[in-house]
Each structure stands twice: as structure tokens, then as C-alpha cells.
Amino acid sequence: GHMLAEQVASAERPLDDLIALNDALARLEAIDPRKARVVECRFFGAMSLEETAEALGSSPATVSRDWAFARAWLH
């Protein structure tokens, strides 16, 4: 389930990708801060769905939906 991480890691210009990701994350945060937190935990923190749910005080199902939405949104 680390497709996004692999895409960023294998990019020729990972710094540009990270900057773009940060910009996208900032826009996502303006719309839905919780989804932005999910991305930060999953992507930057490499946390599992369960760990992310615990850290954010929500359910794994909610985190899973947020993560799916955020991944689609960031593409």
C-alpha cells in the first residue's frame, strides 16, 4: 500500500515532488484538516491505519476513507 511513497521515491526530481505534495497538502488542509492529518501520519509518519486512527482519535474505517479520498485528491 505504499504506491504513493514509491512514486515519490522513484521520481527523477523527488524534491519537486515533495514541494508539490506539500502545496497539495496545504490546499487539502484548507478544505479538510482531518484528511491532511491522515496524509501526514500515513505518508510522512509511515503509520498504519490503526496507528493513524489512534493518533487522530478516530476509527480505522474513517481513516481508511480519508486516506483513499486524500490519495485520489493528491493525484
PDB file of N, CA, C, O and CB in Angstrom:
ATOM      1  N   GLY A   1       0.800  -1.217   0.000  1.00  0.00           N
ATOM      2  CA  GLY A   1       0.000   0.000   0.000  1.00  0.00           C
ATOM      3  C   GLY A   1       0.827   1.258   0.000  1.00  0.00           C
ATOM      4  O   GLY A   1       0.316   2.325   0.341  1.00  0.00           O
ATOM      5  N   HIS A   2       2.112   1.167  -0.378  1.00  0.00           N
ATOM      6  CA  HIS A   2       2.959   2.362  -0.373  1.00  0.00           C
ATOM      7  C   HIS A   2       3.210   2.878  -1.785  1.00  0.00           C
ATOM      8  O   HIS A   2       4.307   3.341  -2.099  1.00  0.00           O
ATOM      9  CB  HIS A   2       4.290   2.064   0.314  1.00  0.00           C
ATOM     10  N   MET A   3       2.187   2.796  -2.635  1.00  0.00           N
ATOM     11  CA  MET A   3       2.354   3.186  -4.022  1.00  0.00           C
ATOM     12  C   MET A   3       2.781   4.641  -4.153  1.00  0.00           C
ATOM     13  O   MET A   3       3.691   4.953  -4.921  1.00  0.00           O
ATOM     14  CB  MET A   3       1.071   2.955  -4.782  1.00  0.00           C
ATOM     15  N   LEU A   4       2.134   5.531  -3.411  1.00  0.00           N
ATOM     16  CA  LEU A   4       2.462   6.948  -3.480  1.00  0.00           C
ATOM     17  C   LEU A   4       3.906   7.179  -3.058  1.00  0.00           C
ATOM     18  O   LEU A   4       4.633   7.938  -3.699  1.00  0.00           O
ATOM     19  CB  LEU A   4       1.508   7.767  -2.599  1.00  0.00           C
ATOM     20  N   ALA A   5       4.319   6.522  -1.974  1.00  0.00           N
ATOM     21  CA  ALA A   5       5.684   6.680  -1.490  1.00  0.00           C
ATOM     22  C   ALA A   5       6.681   6.196  -2.535  1.00  0.00           C
ATOM     23  O   ALA A   5       7.717   6.826  -2.751  1.00  0.00           O
ATOM     24  CB  ALA A   5       5.879   5.919  -0.174  1.00  0.00           C
ATOM     25  N   GLU A   6       6.367   5.076  -3.185  1.00  0.00           N
ATOM     26  CA  GLU A   6       7.253   4.543  -4.216  1.00  0.00           C
ATOM     27  C   GLU A   6       7.340   5.488  -5.411  1.00  0.00           C
ATOM     28  O   GLU A   6       8.414   5.683  -5.979  1.00  0.00           O
ATOM     29  CB  GLU A   6       6.771   3.163  -4.672  1.00  0.00           C
ATOM     30  N   GLN A   7       6.213   6.069  -5.785  1.00  0.00           N
ATOM     31  CA  GLN A   7       6.212   7.012  -6.900  1.00  0.00           C
ATOM     32  C   GLN A   7       7.080   8.222  -6.581  1.00  0.00           C
ATOM     33  O   GLN A   7       7.842   8.685  -7.430  1.00  0.00           O
ATOM     34  CB  GLN A   7       4.781   7.459  -7.228  1.00  0.00           C
ATOM     35  N   VAL A   8       6.968   8.726  -5.371  1.00  0.00           N
ATOM     36  CA  VAL A   8       7.779   9.875  -4.979  1.00  0.00           C
ATOM     37  C   VAL A   8       9.252   9.480  -4.911  1.00  0.00           C
ATOM     38  O   VAL A   8      10.120  10.229  -5.357  1.00  0.00           O
ATOM     39  CB  VAL A   8       7.308  10.437  -3.620  1.00  0.00           C
ATOM     40  N   ALA A   9       9.532   8.299  -4.350  1.00  0.00           N
ATOM     41  CA  ALA A   9      10.913   7.849  -4.197  1.00  0.00           C
ATOM     42  C   ALA A   9      11.580   7.600  -5.542  1.00  0.00           C
ATOM     43  O   ALA A   9      12.779   7.834  -5.701  1.00  0.00           O
ATOM     44  CB  ALA A   9      10.962   6.585  -3.357  1.00  0.00           C
ATOM     45  N   SER A  10      10.797   7.124  -6.515  1.00  0.00           N
ATOM     46  CA  SER A  10      11.389   6.775  -7.799  1.00  0.00           C
ATOM     47  C   SER A  10      11.361   7.941  -8.790  1.00  0.00           C
ATOM     48  O   SER A  10      11.831   7.806  -9.919  1.00  0.00           O
ATOM     49  CB  SER A  10      10.665   5.585  -8.390  1.00  0.00           C
ATOM     50  N   ALA A  11      10.814   9.086  -8.370  1.00  0.00           N
ATOM     51  CA  ALA A  11      10.749  10.244  -9.263  1.00  0.00           C
ATOM     52  C   ALA A  11      12.156  10.772  -9.524  1.00  0.00           C
ATOM     53  O   ALA A  11      13.036  10.670  -8.669  1.00  0.00           O
ATOM     54  CB  ALA A  11       9.853  11.357  -8.659  1.00  0.00           C
ATOM     55  N   GLU A  12      12.355  11.327 -10.691  1.00  0.00           N
ATOM     56  CA  GLU A  12      13.669  11.872 -11.030  1.00  0.00           C
ATOM     57  C   GLU A  12      13.976  13.113 -10.201  1.00  0.00           C
ATOM     58  O   GLU A  12      15.132  13.387  -9.878  1.00  0.00           O
ATOM     59  CB  GLU A  12      13.741  12.204 -12.522  1.00  0.00           C
ATOM     60  N   ARG A  13      12.944  13.849  -9.869  1.00  0.00           N
ATOM     61  CA  ARG A  13      13.138  15.057  -9.072  1.00  0.00           C
ATOM     62  C   ARG A  13      12.289  14.993  -7.820  1.00  0.00           C
ATOM     63  O   ARG A  13      11.249  15.644  -7.733  1.00  0.00           O
ATOM     64  CB  ARG A  13      12.794  16.314  -9.887  1.00  0.00           C
ATOM     65  N   PRO A  14      12.737  14.198  -6.838  1.00  0.00           N
ATOM     66  CA  PRO A  14      11.915  13.996  -5.643  1.00  0.00           C
ATOM     67  C   PRO A  14      11.643  15.296  -4.885  1.00  0.00           C
ATOM     68  O   PRO A  14      10.587  15.440  -4.269  1.00  0.00           O
ATOM     69  CB  PRO A  14      12.588  13.005  -4.721  1.00  0.00           C
ATOM     70  N   LEU A  15      12.589  16.247  -4.923  1.00  0.00           N
ATOM     71  CA  LEU A  15      12.376  17.499  -4.200  1.00  0.00           C
ATOM     72  C   LEU A  15      11.178  18.250  -4.777  1.00  0.00           C
ATOM     73  O   LEU A  15      10.330  18.742  -4.032  1.00  0.00           O
ATOM     74  CB  LEU A  15      13.639  18.380  -4.258  1.00  0.00           C
ATOM     75  N   ASP A  16      11.112  18.335  -6.104  1.00  0.00           N
ATOM     76  CA  ASP A  16       9.966  18.978  -6.753  1.00  0.00           C
ATOM     77  C   ASP A  16       8.673  18.282  -6.355  1.00  0.00           C
ATOM     78  O   ASP A  16       7.664  18.936  -6.093  1.00  0.00           O
ATOM     79  CB  ASP A  16      10.127  18.966  -8.287  1.00  0.00           C
ATOM     80  N   ASP A  17       8.705  16.954  -6.311  1.00  0.00           N
ATOM     81  CA  ASP A  17       7.520  16.193  -5.937  1.00  0.00           C
ATOM     82  C   ASP A  17       7.107  16.495  -4.498  1.00  0.00           C
ATOM     83  O   ASP A  17       5.921  16.632  -4.198  1.00  0.00           O
ATOM     84  CB  ASP A  17       7.774  14.693  -6.112  1.00  0.00           C
ATOM     85  N   LEU A  18       8.095  16.597  -3.615  1.00  0.00           N
ATOM     86  CA  LEU A  18       7.778  16.879  -2.218  1.00  0.00           C
ATOM     87  C   LEU A  18       7.198  18.277  -2.069  1.00  0.00           C
ATOM     88  O   LEU A  18       6.273  18.489  -1.285  1.00  0.00           O
ATOM     89  CB  LEU A  18       9.025  16.729  -1.342  1.00  0.00           C
ATOM     90  N   ILE A  19       7.740  19.229  -2.820  1.00  0.00           N
ATOM     91  CA  ILE A  19       7.207  20.591  -2.786  1.00  0.00           C
ATOM     92  C   ILE A  19       5.767  20.584  -3.296  1.00  0.00           C
ATOM     93  O   ILE A  19       4.886  21.207  -2.703  1.00  0.00           O
ATOM     94  CB  ILE A  19       8.088  21.554  -3.635  1.00  0.00           C
ATOM     95  N   ALA A  20       5.539  19.879  -4.394  1.00  0.00           N
ATOM     96  CA  ALA A  20       4.191  19.773  -4.948  1.00  0.00           C
ATOM     97  C   ALA A  20       3.257  19.097  -3.942  1.00  0.00           C
ATOM     98  O   ALA A  20       2.111  19.513  -3.774  1.00  0.00           O
ATOM     99  CB  ALA A  20       4.212  18.985  -6.279  1.00  0.00           C
ATOM    100  N   LEU A  21       3.757  18.054  -3.277  1.00  0.00           N
ATOM    101  CA  LEU A  21       2.954  17.351  -2.280  1.00  0.00           C
ATOM    102  C   LEU A  21       2.611  18.278  -1.118  1.00  0.00           C
ATOM    103  O   LEU A  21       1.478  18.295  -0.637  1.00  0.00           O
ATOM    104  CB  LEU A  21       3.696  16.106  -1.769  1.00  0.00           C
ATOM    105  N   ASN A  22       3.602  19.046  -0.674  1.00  0.00           N
ATOM    106  CA  ASN A  22       3.355  19.999   0.416  1.00  0.00           C
ATOM    107  C   ASN A  22       2.313  21.037   0.029  1.00  0.00           C
ATOM    108  O   ASN A  22       1.446  21.382   0.832  1.00  0.00           O
ATOM    109  CB  ASN A  22       4.653  20.698   0.814  1.00  0.00           C
ATOM    110  N   ASP A  23       2.396  21.536  -1.207  1.00  0.00           N
ATOM    111  CA  ASP A  23       1.408  22.505  -1.697  1.00  0.00           C
ATOM    112  C   ASP A  23       0.016  21.880  -1.707  1.00  0.00           C
ATOM    113  O   ASP A  23      -0.955  22.481  -1.249  1.00  0.00           O
ATOM    114  CB  ASP A  23       1.784  23.000  -3.116  1.00  0.00           C
ATOM    115  N   ALA A  24      -0.059  20.653  -2.242  1.00  0.00           N
ATOM    116  CA  ALA A  24      -1.346  19.951  -2.309  1.00  0.00           C
ATOM    117  C   ALA A  24      -1.884  19.705  -0.909  1.00  0.00           C
ATOM    118  O   ALA A  24      -3.082  19.837  -0.658  1.00  0.00           O
ATOM    119  CB  ALA A  24      -1.203  18.613  -3.069  1.00  0.00           C
ATOM    120  N   LEU A  25      -0.987  19.345  -0.001  1.00  0.00           N
ATOM    121  CA  LEU A  25      -1.378  19.072   1.377  1.00  0.00           C
ATOM    122  C   LEU A  25      -1.909  20.338   2.040  1.00  0.00           C
ATOM    123  O   LEU A  25      -2.877  20.285   2.798  1.00  0.00           O
ATOM    124  CB  LEU A  25      -0.191  18.506   2.174  1.00  0.00           C
ATOM    125  N   ALA A  26      -1.279  21.471   1.758  1.00  0.00           N
ATOM    126  CA  ALA A  26      -1.744  22.751   2.313  1.00  0.00           C
ATOM    127  C   ALA A  26      -3.147  23.070   1.804  1.00  0.00           C
ATOM    128  O   ALA A  26      -3.994  23.553   2.555  1.00  0.00           O
ATOM    129  CB  ALA A  26      -0.766  23.898   1.942  1.00  0.00           C
ATOM    130  N   ARG A  27      -3.386  22.793   0.515  1.00  0.00           N
ATOM    131  CA  ARG A  27      -4.726  23.037  -0.043  1.00  0.00           C
ATOM    132  C   ARG A  27      -5.744  22.079   0.582  1.00  0.00           C
ATOM    133  O   ARG A  27      -6.866  22.475   0.898  1.00  0.00           O
ATOM    134  CB  ARG A  27      -4.714  22.876  -1.590  1.00  0.00           C
ATOM    135  N   LEU A  28      -5.342  20.820   0.755  1.00  0.00           N
ATOM    136  CA  LEU A  28      -6.231  19.837   1.368  1.00  0.00           C
ATOM    137  C   LEU A  28      -6.564  20.257   2.796  1.00  0.00           C
ATOM    138  O   LEU A  28      -7.707  20.138   3.237  1.00  0.00           O
ATOM    139  CB  LEU A  28      -5.588  18.430   1.352  1.00  0.00           C
ATOM    140  N   GLU A  29      -5.555  20.748   3.512  1.00  0.00           N
ATOM    141  CA  GLU A  29      -5.754  21.159   4.899  1.00  0.00           C
ATOM    142  C   GLU A  29      -6.771  22.296   5.003  1.00  0.00           C
ATOM    143  O   GLU A  29      -7.542  22.367   5.960  1.00  0.00           O
ATOM    144  CB  GLU A  29      -4.421  21.587   5.520  1.00  0.00           C
ATOM    145  N   ALA A  30      -6.764  23.187   4.002  1.00  0.00           N
ATOM    146  CA  ALA A  30      -7.721  24.295   3.989  1.00  0.00           C
ATOM    147  C   ALA A  30      -9.155  23.773   3.842  1.00  0.00           C
ATOM    148  O   ALA A  30     -10.096  24.357   4.379  1.00  0.00           O
ATOM    149  CB  ALA A  30      -7.391  25.278   2.844  1.00  0.00           C
ATOM    150  N   ILE A  31      -9.306  22.667   3.110  1.00  0.00           N
ATOM    151  CA  ILE A  31     -10.627  22.076   2.871  1.00  0.00           C
ATOM    152  C   ILE A  31     -11.022  21.145   4.013  1.00  0.00           C
ATOM    153  O   ILE A  31     -12.134  21.221   4.536  1.00  0.00           O
ATOM    154  CB  ILE A  31     -10.640  21.310   1.537  1.00  0.00           C
ATOM    155  N   ASP A  32     -10.098  20.268   4.392  1.00  0.00           N
ATOM    156  CA  ASP A  32     -10.408  19.229   5.369  1.00  0.00           C
ATOM    157  C   ASP A  32      -9.164  18.892   6.189  1.00  0.00           C
ATOM    158  O   ASP A  32      -8.394  18.007   5.815  1.00  0.00           O
ATOM    159  CB  ASP A  32     -10.953  17.964   4.667  1.00  0.00           C
ATOM    160  N   PRO A  33      -8.968  19.598   7.309  1.00  0.00           N
ATOM    161  CA  PRO A  33      -7.759  19.395   8.128  1.00  0.00           C
ATOM    162  C   PRO A  33      -7.552  17.944   8.554  1.00  0.00           C
ATOM    163  O   PRO A  33      -6.417  17.476   8.639  1.00  0.00           O
ATOM    164  CB  PRO A  33      -7.827  20.265   9.360  1.00  0.00           C
ATOM    165  N   ARG A  34      -8.662  17.223   8.824  1.00  0.00           N
ATOM    166  CA  ARG A  34      -8.505  15.841   9.290  1.00  0.00           C
ATOM    167  C   ARG A  34      -7.860  14.978   8.219  1.00  0.00           C
ATOM    168  O   ARG A  34      -6.989  14.163   8.522  1.00  0.00           O
ATOM    169  CB  ARG A  34      -9.862  15.249   9.692  1.00  0.00           C
ATOM    170  N   LYS A  35      -8.280  15.149   6.960  1.00  0.00           N
ATOM    171  CA  LYS A  35      -7.682  14.362   5.878  1.00  0.00           C
ATOM    172  C   LYS A  35      -6.202  14.696   5.722  1.00  0.00           C
ATOM    173  O   LYS A  35      -5.388  13.818   5.435  1.00  0.00           O
ATOM    174  CB  LYS A  35      -8.425  14.612   4.553  1.00  0.00           C
ATOM    175  N   ALA A  36      -5.860  15.964   5.910  1.00  0.00           N
ATOM    176  CA  ALA A  36      -4.451  16.363   5.834  1.00  0.00           C
ATOM    177  C   ALA A  36      -3.632  15.659   6.921  1.00  0.00           C
ATOM    178  O   ALA A  36      -2.511  15.216   6.672  1.00  0.00           O
ATOM    179  CB  ALA A  36      -4.316  17.898   5.971  1.00  0.00           C
ATOM    180  N   ARG A  37      -4.204  15.559   8.135  1.00  0.00           N
ATOM    181  CA  ARG A  37      -3.518  14.849   9.231  1.00  0.00           C
ATOM    182  C   ARG A  37      -3.292  13.383   8.862  1.00  0.00           C
ATOM    183  O   ARG A  37      -2.228  12.820   9.120  1.00  0.00           O
ATOM    184  CB  ARG A  37      -4.340  14.945  10.544  1.00  0.00           C
ATOM    185  N   VAL A  38      -4.325  12.773   8.248  1.00  0.00           N
ATOM    186  CA  VAL A  38      -4.219  11.369   7.848  1.00  0.00           C
ATOM    187  C   VAL A  38      -3.049  11.196   6.887  1.00  0.00           C
ATOM    188  O   VAL A  38      -2.253  10.269   7.035  1.00  0.00           O
ATOM    189  CB  VAL A  38      -5.537  10.877   7.194  1.00  0.00           C
ATOM    190  N   VAL A  39      -2.944  12.089   5.903  1.00  0.00           N
ATOM    191  CA  VAL A  39      -1.841  12.007   4.932  1.00  0.00           C
ATOM    192  C   VAL A  39      -0.505  12.156   5.645  1.00  0.00           C
ATOM    193  O   VAL A  39       0.441  11.422   5.359  1.00  0.00           O
ATOM    194  CB  VAL A  39      -1.987  13.094   3.836  1.00  0.00           C
ATOM    195  N   GLU A  40      -0.427  13.105   6.572  1.00  0.00           N
ATOM    196  CA  GLU A  40       0.835  13.315   7.295  1.00  0.00           C
ATOM    197  C   GLU A  40       1.235  12.075   8.085  1.00  0.00           C
ATOM    198  O   GLU A  40       2.396  11.668   8.061  1.00  0.00           O
ATOM    199  CB  GLU A  40       0.718  14.517   8.240  1.00  0.00           C
ATOM    200  N   CYS A  41       0.281  11.478   8.781  1.00  0.00           N
ATOM    201  CA  CYS A  41       0.578  10.277   9.574  1.00  0.00           C
ATOM    202  C   CYS A  41       0.985   9.111   8.682  1.00  0.00           C
ATOM    203  O   CYS A  41       1.968   8.420   8.951  1.00  0.00           O
ATOM    204  CB  CYS A  41      -0.638   9.882  10.423  1.00  0.00           C
ATOM    205  N   ARG A  42       0.207   8.901   7.605  1.00  0.00           N
ATOM    206  CA  ARG A  42       0.438   7.746   6.737  1.00  0.00           C
ATOM    207  C   ARG A  42       1.683   7.926   5.873  1.00  0.00           C
ATOM    208  O   ARG A  42       2.495   7.012   5.734  1.00  0.00           O
ATOM    209  CB  ARG A  42      -0.777   7.505   5.849  1.00  0.00           C
ATOM    210  N   PHE A  43       1.820   9.126   5.292  1.00  0.00           N
ATOM    211  CA  PHE A  43       2.881   9.332   4.314  1.00  0.00           C
ATOM    212  C   PHE A  43       4.197   9.708   4.985  1.00  0.00           C
ATOM    213  O   PHE A  43       5.220   9.061   4.758  1.00  0.00           O
ATOM    214  CB  PHE A  43       2.476  10.412   3.322  1.00  0.00           C
ATOM    215  N   PHE A  44       4.172  10.746   5.807  1.00  0.00           N
ATOM    216  CA  PHE A  44       5.412  11.210   6.437  1.00  0.00           C
ATOM    217  C   PHE A  44       5.759  10.409   7.681  1.00  0.00           C
ATOM    218  O   PHE A  44       6.934  10.209   7.989  1.00  0.00           O
ATOM    219  CB  PHE A  44       5.299  12.680   6.794  1.00  0.00           C
ATOM    220  N   GLY A  45       4.723   9.944   8.407  1.00  0.00           N
ATOM    221  CA  GLY A  45       4.963   9.188   9.633  1.00  0.00           C
ATOM    222  C   GLY A  45       5.037   7.689   9.417  1.00  0.00           C
ATOM    223  O   GLY A  45       5.407   6.936  10.318  1.00  0.00           O
ATOM    224  N   ALA A  46       4.676   7.256   8.192  1.00  0.00           N
ATOM    225  CA  ALA A  46       4.674   5.821   7.851  1.00  0.00           C
ATOM    226  C   ALA A  46       3.908   4.996   8.881  1.00  0.00           C
ATOM    227  O   ALA A  46       4.316   3.889   9.233  1.00  0.00           O
ATOM    228  CB  ALA A  46       6.113   5.298   7.741  1.00  0.00           C
ATOM    229  N   MET A  47       2.791   5.548   9.360  1.00  0.00           N
ATOM    230  CA  MET A  47       1.974   4.860  10.357  1.00  0.00           C
ATOM    231  C   MET A  47       0.930   3.988   9.670  1.00  0.00           C
ATOM    232  O   MET A  47       0.492   4.283   8.558  1.00  0.00           O
ATOM    233  CB  MET A  47       1.292   5.874  11.297  1.00  0.00           C
ATOM    234  N   SER A  48       0.536   2.908  10.348  1.00  0.00           N
ATOM    235  CA  SER A  48      -0.522   2.049   9.825  1.00  0.00           C
ATOM    236  C   SER A  48      -1.866   2.765   9.976  1.00  0.00           C
ATOM    237  O   SER A  48      -1.963   3.789  10.652  1.00  0.00           O
ATOM    238  CB  SER A  48      -0.538   0.671  10.559  1.00  0.00           C
ATOM    239  N   LEU A  49      -2.895   2.213   9.341  1.00  0.00           N
ATOM    240  CA  LEU A  49      -4.238   2.775   9.503  1.00  0.00           C
ATOM    241  C   LEU A  49      -4.640   2.796  10.969  1.00  0.00           C
ATOM    242  O   LEU A  49      -5.217   3.771  11.451  1.00  0.00           O
ATOM    243  CB  LEU A  49      -5.261   1.974   8.687  1.00  0.00           C
ATOM    244  N   GLU A  50      -4.326   1.702  11.679  1.00  0.00           N
ATOM    245  CA  GLU A  50      -4.714   1.601  13.087  1.00  0.00           C
ATOM    246  C   GLU A  50      -3.975   2.647  13.923  1.00  0.00           C
ATOM    247  O   GLU A  50      -4.571   3.300  14.780  1.00  0.00           O
ATOM    248  CB  GLU A  50      -4.427   0.184  13.627  1.00  0.00           C
ATOM    249  N   GLU A  51      -2.671   2.800  13.667  1.00  0.00           N
ATOM    250  CA  GLU A  51      -1.882   3.792  14.408  1.00  0.00           C
ATOM    251  C   GLU A  51      -2.381   5.199  14.122  1.00  0.00           C
ATOM    252  O   GLU A  51      -2.469   6.034  15.022  1.00  0.00           O
ATOM    253  CB  GLU A  51      -0.390   3.679  14.049  1.00  0.00           C
ATOM    254  N   THR A  52      -2.708   5.452  12.858  1.00  0.00           N
ATOM    255  CA  THR A  52      -3.208   6.771  12.468  1.00  0.00           C
ATOM    256  C   THR A  52      -4.542   7.056  13.151  1.00  0.00           C
ATOM    257  O   THR A  52      -4.767   8.150  13.671  1.00  0.00           O
ATOM    258  CB  THR A  52      -3.360   6.865  10.935  1.00  0.00           C
ATOM    259  N   ALA A  53      -5.422   6.057  13.143  1.00  0.00           N
ATOM    260  CA  ALA A  53      -6.733   6.210  13.789  1.00  0.00           C
ATOM    261  C   ALA A  53      -6.562   6.536  15.275  1.00  0.00           C
ATOM    262  O   ALA A  53      -7.247   7.405  15.815  1.00  0.00           O
ATOM    263  CB  ALA A  53      -7.580   4.922  13.617  1.00  0.00           C
ATOM    264  N   GLU A  54      -5.635   5.824  15.924  1.00  0.00           N
ATOM    265  CA  GLU A  54      -5.386   6.044  17.344  1.00  0.00           C
ATOM    266  C   GLU A  54      -4.827   7.446  17.583  1.00  0.00           C
ATOM    267  O   GLU A  54      -5.253   8.141  18.506  1.00  0.00           O
ATOM    268  CB  GLU A  54      -4.417   4.984  17.889  1.00  0.00           C
ATOM    269  N   ALA A  55      -3.871   7.859  16.744  1.00  0.00           N
ATOM    270  CA  ALA A  55      -3.247   9.169  16.895  1.00  0.00           C
ATOM    271  C   ALA A  55      -4.254  10.296  16.690  1.00  0.00           C
ATOM    272  O   ALA A  55      -4.171  11.338  17.340  1.00  0.00           O
ATOM    273  CB  ALA A  55      -2.093   9.318  15.912  1.00  0.00           C
ATOM    274  N   LEU A  56      -5.203  10.082  15.785  1.00  0.00           N
ATOM    275  CA  LEU A  56      -6.176  11.135  15.464  1.00  0.00           C
ATOM    276  C   LEU A  56      -7.474  11.000  16.249  1.00  0.00           C
ATOM    277  O   LEU A  56      -8.367  11.841  16.150  1.00  0.00           O
ATOM    278  CB  LEU A  56      -6.484  11.117  13.984  1.00  0.00           C
ATOM    279  N   GLY A  57      -7.563   9.931  17.028  1.00  0.00           N
ATOM    280  CA  GLY A  57      -8.767   9.716  17.820  1.00  0.00           C
ATOM    281  C   GLY A  57      -9.998   9.424  16.976  1.00  0.00           C
ATOM    282  O   GLY A  57     -11.109   9.818  17.328  1.00  0.00           O
ATOM    283  N   SER A  58      -9.795   8.730  15.859  1.00  0.00           N
ATOM    284  CA  SER A  58     -10.953   8.327  15.061  1.00  0.00           C
ATOM    285  C   SER A  58     -10.855   6.844  14.735  1.00  0.00           C
ATOM    286  O   SER A  58      -9.911   6.173  15.154  1.00  0.00           O
ATOM    287  CB  SER A  58     -11.051   9.166  13.760  1.00  0.00           C
ATOM    288  N   SER A  59     -11.829   6.332  13.989  1.00  0.00           N
ATOM    289  CA  SER A  59     -11.866   4.893  13.727  1.00  0.00           C
ATOM    290  C   SER A  59     -11.039   4.537  12.497  1.00  0.00           C
ATOM    291  O   SER A  59     -10.881   5.364  11.600  1.00  0.00           O
ATOM    292  CB  SER A  59     -13.310   4.421  13.542  1.00  0.00           C
ATOM    293  N   PRO A  60     -10.503   3.303  12.443  1.00  0.00           N
ATOM    294  CA  PRO A  60      -9.759   2.859  11.254  1.00  0.00           C
ATOM    295  C   PRO A  60     -10.581   2.999   9.975  1.00  0.00           C
ATOM    296  O   PRO A  60     -10.028   3.306   8.919  1.00  0.00           O
ATOM    297  CB  PRO A  60      -9.319   1.407  11.423  1.00  0.00           C
ATOM    298  N   ALA A  61     -11.900   2.777  10.055  1.00  0.00           N
ATOM    299  CA  ALA A  61     -12.750   2.898   8.863  1.00  0.00           C
ATOM    300  C   ALA A  61     -12.753   4.337   8.342  1.00  0.00           C
ATOM    301  O   ALA A  61     -12.678   4.570   7.136  1.00  0.00           O
ATOM    302  CB  ALA A  61     -14.192   2.445   9.179  1.00  0.00           C
ATOM    303  N   THR A  62     -12.839   5.291   9.260  1.00  0.00           N
ATOM    304  CA  THR A  62     -12.816   6.707   8.886  1.00  0.00           C
ATOM    305  C   THR A  62     -11.469   7.066   8.265  1.00  0.00           C
ATOM    306  O   THR A  62     -11.403   7.734   7.234  1.00  0.00           O
ATOM    307  CB  THR A  62     -13.097   7.602  10.115  1.00  0.00           C
ATOM    308  N   VAL A  63     -10.398   6.611   8.913  1.00  0.00           N
ATOM    309  CA  VAL A  63      -9.052   6.885   8.406  1.00  0.00           C
ATOM    310  C   VAL A  63      -8.875   6.274   7.017  1.00  0.00           C
ATOM    311  O   VAL A  63      -8.287   6.894   6.131  1.00  0.00           O
ATOM    312  CB  VAL A  63      -7.982   6.334   9.377  1.00  0.00           C
ATOM    313  N   SER A  64      -9.383   5.061   6.834  1.00  0.00           N
ATOM    314  CA  SER A  64      -9.280   4.383   5.548  1.00  0.00           C
ATOM    315  C   SER A  64      -9.991   5.182   4.452  1.00  0.00           C
ATOM    316  O   SER A  64      -9.458   5.348   3.354  1.00  0.00           O
ATOM    317  CB  SER A  64      -9.867   2.968   5.643  1.00  0.00           C
ATOM    318  N   ARG A  65     -11.190   5.673   4.752  1.00  0.00           N
ATOM    319  CA  ARG A  65     -11.932   6.502   3.790  1.00  0.00           C
ATOM    320  C   ARG A  65     -11.191   7.808   3.515  1.00  0.00           C
ATOM    321  O   ARG A  65     -11.065   8.223   2.363  1.00  0.00           O
ATOM    322  CB  ARG A  65     -13.354   6.802   4.315  1.00  0.00           C
ATOM    323  N   ASP A  66     -10.703   8.452   4.570  1.00  0.00           N
ATOM    324  CA  ASP A  66      -9.971   9.716   4.406  1.00  0.00           C
ATOM    325  C   ASP A  66      -8.727   9.511   3.554  1.00  0.00           C
ATOM    326  O   ASP A  66      -8.418  10.325   2.684  1.00  0.00           O
ATOM    327  CB  ASP A  66      -9.581  10.300   5.777  1.00  0.00           C
ATOM    328  N   TRP A  67      -8.016   8.414   3.814  1.00  0.00           N
ATOM    329  CA  TRP A  67      -6.772   8.106   3.101  1.00  0.00           C
ATOM    330  C   TRP A  67      -7.059   7.865   1.619  1.00  0.00           C
ATOM    331  O   TRP A  67      -6.337   8.362   0.754  1.00  0.00           O
ATOM    332  CB  TRP A  67      -6.076   6.866   3.724  1.00  0.00           C
ATOM    333  N   ALA A  68      -8.115   7.100   1.329  1.00  0.00           N
ATOM    334  CA  ALA A  68      -8.497   6.841  -0.059  1.00  0.00           C
ATOM    335  C   ALA A  68      -8.860   8.146  -0.765  1.00  0.00           C
ATOM    336  O   ALA A  68      -8.450   8.384  -1.901  1.00  0.00           O
ATOM    337  CB  ALA A  68      -9.679   5.851  -0.121  1.00  0.00           C
ATOM    338  N   PHE A  69      -9.637   8.988  -0.077  1.00  0.00           N
ATOM    339  CA  PHE A  69     -10.016  10.265  -0.659  1.00  0.00           C
ATOM    340  C   PHE A  69      -8.782  11.140  -0.896  1.00  0.00           C
ATOM    341  O   PHE A  69      -8.615  11.719  -1.970  1.00  0.00           O
ATOM    342  CB  PHE A  69     -11.020  10.989   0.251  1.00  0.00           C
ATOM    343  N   ALA A  70      -7.932  11.226   0.112  1.00  0.00           N
ATOM    344  CA  ALA A  70      -6.768  12.101   0.031  1.00  0.00           C
ATOM    345  C   ALA A  70      -5.812  11.663  -1.072  1.00  0.00           C
ATOM    346  O   ALA A  70      -5.266  12.496  -1.796  1.00  0.00           O
ATOM    347  CB  ALA A  70      -6.041  12.131   1.366  1.00  0.00           C
ATOM    348  N   ARG A  71      -5.611  10.342  -1.198  1.00  0.00           N
ATOM    349  CA  ARG A  71      -4.738   9.839  -2.269  1.00  0.00           C
ATOM    350  C   ARG A  71      -5.278  10.199  -3.639  1.00  0.00           C
ATOM    351  O   ARG A  71      -4.533  10.642  -4.513  1.00  0.00           O
ATOM    352  CB  ARG A  71      -4.576   8.323  -2.161  1.00  0.00           C
ATOM    353  N   ALA A  72      -6.590  10.007  -3.826  1.00  0.00           N
ATOM    354  CA  ALA A  72      -7.217  10.349  -5.094  1.00  0.00           C
ATOM    355  C   ALA A  72      -7.103  11.848  -5.341  1.00  0.00           C
ATOM    356  O   ALA A  72      -6.826  12.287  -6.457  1.00  0.00           O
ATOM    357  CB  ALA A  72      -8.693   9.908  -5.111  1.00  0.00           C
ATOM    358  N   TRP A  73      -7.320  12.623  -4.288  1.00  0.00           N
ATOM    359  CA  TRP A  73      -7.304  14.081  -4.387  1.00  0.00           C
ATOM    360  C   TRP A  73      -5.897  14.588  -4.726  1.00  0.00           C
ATOM    361  O   TRP A  73      -5.741  15.525  -5.510  1.00  0.00           O
ATOM    362  CB  TRP A  73      -7.795  14.713  -3.068  1.00  0.00           C
ATOM    363  N   LEU A  74      -4.886  13.967  -4.137  1.00  0.00           N
ATOM    364  CA  LEU A  74      -3.497  14.422  -4.346  1.00  0.00           C
ATOM    365  C   LEU A  74      -2.974  14.085  -5.731  1.00  0.00           C
ATOM    366  O   LEU A  74      -2.025  14.711  -6.205  1.00  0.00           O
ATOM    367  CB  LEU A  74      -2.584  13.804  -3.304  1.00  0.00           C
ATOM    368  N   HIS A  75      -3.580  13.102  -6.386  1.00  0.00           N
ATOM    369  CA  HIS A  75      -3.151  12.747  -7.741  1.00  0.00           C
ATOM    370  C   HIS A  75      -3.659  13.744  -8.687  1.00  0.00           C
ATOM    371  O   HIS A  75      -3.413  13.637  -9.888  1.00  0.00           O
ATOM    372  CB  HIS A  75      -3.616  11.368  -8.144  1.00  0.00           C
TER     373      HIS A  75
END
